[in-house]
């Protein structure tokens, strides 16, 4: 599994927030709740994909997660129940998998894969999951791993 590399401009993820261990968050509930807000957001979206944004916290194994959509700026006022989180401009390694193989992909990324020479994992920026093709088990999913220059 070899990634491709992209530079992404800064944007905002607007969606339903939760804090917890990846893999143990109530993903179905979060995405279902986001669906109820979609009509109020859809005319401001950068694209039609769903974004799962994982923000590092100071607690080992715990992330701040947002099940959301990408926007250039958060709507004002922000609808009740939604959060807006900045995704800074970053260089990403992009791994393609399916929703049903994402767990194995993460095992490879953080267990075996090494960033290319001159780069390291960026543990400050959020990692992203991009769902551009729906949520069926065989739907294509992209995992974006932020990298930072070193040396």
N, C-alpha and C positions, 0 to 999 in steps of 0.2 A: 504494500500500500504506500505509494509515493504521493506526496502532496504537490499541489501547485501553489504558487506564492502570489499574493496580491497586496496592494496598498489600498486601504480604504480611508476615505475622508471621514471626519467626525460626523456623527449623527446622534439622534436621541431615540432610545427605546421607550415607548409608552405602553404600559400594560399593567398586569396584575403582579404585585410583588409577593415574595415569600422568602423565608430564611430557613436553611436546614442543610442536611447532607445531600449532595447530589445522589440521585437514585432513590432517595427516600421522600422527596418532595411530592405533594399531591398534584402531579402534572395534569391529570385529566380535569380536576376541578378548576385549576388555574386557567387552562385553555378554554374550558367551558364558560367560565366567568368573563374572559376576554371577549368571547363571541357576543355576549350581550351588549358590549360597548362598541363593537365594530362599526355599526352604522354611523355613529357620531364621529368616528375617526377616519373612515375610508377615503374621504376626499382630500386628505392631507398626507397620505402615505407616499414614501419614496418608491416602494414597490409592493407587490401583493403578498410577499412572503411573511410567514410567522418567524419571529426571532426569540430564541431562548437565550437570555444573556446571564452569564454566571460571573458575578463580581466577587473577588476575593474579600475575605474578612480577616480580622485578627484572631479568629478562632480556628484552630486546626480542623480541617475536614468540613467546615461549615462555609456556605456561600450565601450571598444575597442573590436571589434569582428573580428575573422578570420574564414572564410569558407575555410577549408583546409584539408590537409592530414598529417599523422604522419610520422616523419622521425627521425632517430637517430641524424642527423646533417643536417643543411641546405646546399643545393648545392651551390657551388661557381663556377662561379658567379651566383647570384640569378637572375632568369629570370625577365625581366622588368614587373612591375605591381604586383609582388608577395612580400609578407612580410614573415619573419620568426620570430616566437615568441617562446621563451622557455616556456615549461610547467615543472615546478619543480617537483621533486619526492614528492608525497603526499599520504595521506590516504583519500579515497573517500567513501561516501555513494552512492550506485548505484541504481537508480530507473529505472525500466523497464516500458515502456509505448509504445504507437504507435505515429506516427507523428501527427495523428489527435487528440490524447488525451494529448499531451505534455503541452498545456496551463493549463489544469486542474491539471496535475501532478505538475507543478510549483506552482500553487495556494496552493496545499496541502503541498508541501515541505517548502515553505517560509511563509505559513499562519498557518499551524497546526503542522507539524512535528517538533520534537525536536531531536537534536543529542543525542547519548547515553551518559551515565554518563562518565565523564572524557574527553569529547570532546565538541567543540564548532564549529560553522561555521568559516571557514577560509576566511576572506574577503580580503586576499591579493592574494592568488592563483586563477587561472582561474577556472570557472566551465566549464564543457564540455558536449556537446551532441555528442553521437557516433551513426552514421548511418551505421551499418554493413549490412543492408538488403535492401538498396535502399531507394527511396523517395516516395513510394506509401503511401497514407493516413493510411493504415493498417500495414505498415512496422514497425517491432520492432525497437525501439529507446531506447538508454540508456542515462539517465541524471546523470552525475557524479558531486556530490557536494563535494568540498574539505572541510576536517575537520582538526582541529588542536587540539593537546592535551592541556588540562587545568588542573590546580591543581597539 
